[in-house]
Amino acid sequence: MFISNSFGLTVKAKNFLSINTPKDLSKLDIIQDNSILILGACTNVILNKDLTKTIVQVNFKDIKIYEDYLSVGGGLNWADLIEYCLNNSLYGLENLTHIPGSVGAAPVQNIGAYGVEVSSFIHSVECFNLLSQQQETIERDQCRFEYRNSIFKSKNYIILKVNFIFSKTFEPDLSYPALANYLKHNSIDAKSLTPKLLSESIKNLRNSRLPDPNLDPNVGSIFKNPLVKTNDFDRNFLIGHRWEQGNGVTKLSAARLIELIKPELSIPETLRIYEHHSLVLINNGEATFNDVKNLLDQIGVKIFNKFNIELEIEPEIISS
Ligand SMILES: Cc1cc2nc3c(=O)[nH]c(=O)nc-3n(C[C@H](O)[C@H](O)[C@H](O)COP(=O)(O)OP(=O)(O)OC[C@H]3O[C@@H](n4cnc5c(N)ncnc54)[C@H](O)[C@@H]3O)c2cc1C
């Protein structure tokens, strides 16, 4: 069967297991752990053309309200959860509006945007542990959430449900400069801001900066913004494109680094770096897995040689 993905690569898989009920988990017994590939909506993966592993996809989409948290099935669209929260006075996720993908994938790279990370709203994550072959609940402080990272990157867990805690009062985080500028430019002041207006503003902001994968196939940011030791770099290096994190750590703009080496790149016709955001790679059509891999390697090497900075690829590169 063909696997649809937001980068528009032609991908075929031989074996597919859809987890629709807890009973389906028993079917995992007969598959070796290292032959399982867990996929959600495929908006953050670069896939090779013939996948040999068994694709496992979680299809629980239910939302249940408990006293302490909201339990959400891993197969639900992230956009549907945002909509649900806006309609039910559950506050906090507004800045994460319009991020494509599924709820189950959100904790994996601790999705974040406009100064907010999903980990701030996670109570616990219900998983199937592929090593112990048991279901377990992992509390937030055991999830090892960091910038675009978590324990779930280990590939040992299938996320079945994510349990969220939300604010009961609307206390928006408007500190991110691009968001603050947007609100100012559109004469929206903090006092008149509602959750729906904030969510709508984020959507407009994203649409003005990021390409629509349906028109320009992409996976969002292709590299993580590198975290470096502040003292290793001149304080004027990448000025305006760096964010001090405290504790002697600085986050640098990967987009800016790519802009600086872009003239030296040899980019195949099948790919292009998005005109309005250098961190987004677009499939012009007919791009292959190797086209993408080679270009990412080329970018990584050039940036390392020029600035002594190692870039980390953000989407998962899946070769088999
Ligand atoms: C236009 C665009 C904009 C984007 N903007 C942002 C952004 O602002 N911030 C951001 O953080 N990300 C962003 N992304 C990346 C992407 O949307 C997120 O990473 C999203 O959470 C991926 O969801 P998915 O269901 O498509 O996961 P997939 O791409 O299918 O999988 C991603 C990873 O999660 C694992 N995974 C998926 N489901 C499960 C599960 N149930 N259990 C265990 N592991 C699982 C997969 O094995 C894989 O490693 C963007 C992508 C696009 C295309």
The ligand as a Gaussian input file, in Angstrom:
#p B3LYP/6-31G(d) Opt

LIG

0 1
 C        3.960000      22.828000       7.451000
 C        4.477000      22.181000       8.724000
 C        4.652000      22.960000       9.856000
 C        5.121000      22.380000      11.045000
 N        5.280000      23.184000      12.136000
 C        5.729000      22.659000      13.298000
 C        5.894000      23.493000      14.453000
 O        5.608000      24.681000      14.436000
 N        6.371000      22.922000      15.581000
 C        6.676000      21.587000      15.652000
 O        7.103000      21.141000      16.725000
 N        6.518000      20.779000      14.583000
 C        6.058000      21.274000      13.415000
 N        5.909000      20.465000      12.310000
 C        6.278000      19.035000      12.406000
 C        5.068000      18.098000      12.665000
 O        3.882000      18.749000      12.399000
 C        5.034000      17.602000      14.116000
 O        6.239000      16.980000      14.459000
 C        3.886000      16.603000      14.341000
 O        3.769000      16.326000      15.716000
 C        4.086000      15.290000      13.569000
 O        2.889000      14.546000      13.680000
 P        2.604000      13.294000      12.753000
 O        1.385000      12.628000      13.260000
 O        2.573000      13.720000      11.340000
 O        3.875000      12.385000      13.048000
 P        4.727000      11.512000      12.011000
 O        5.392000      12.420000      11.045000
 O        3.906000      10.415000      11.461000
 O        5.824000      10.908000      12.994000
 C        6.784000      11.747000      13.590000
 C        7.571000      10.931000      14.627000
 O        6.712000      10.554000      15.696000
 C        6.661000       9.128000      15.826000
 N        5.266000       8.795000      16.153000
 C        4.152000       9.179000      15.486000
 N        3.047000       8.727000      16.113000
 C        3.482000       8.042000      17.198000
 C        2.833000       7.312000      18.237000
 N        1.495000       7.192000      18.311000
 N        3.607000       6.703000      19.176000
 C        4.958000       6.802000      19.142000
 N        5.627000       7.471000      18.188000
 C        4.897000       8.081000      17.223000
 C        7.117000       8.573000      14.493000
 O        7.716000       7.291000      14.652000
 C        8.130000       9.627000      14.061000
 O        9.366000       9.397000      14.704000
 C        5.426000      20.996000      11.097000
 C        5.241000      20.205000       9.949000
 C        4.767000      20.792000       8.774000
 C        4.558000      19.932000       7.554000

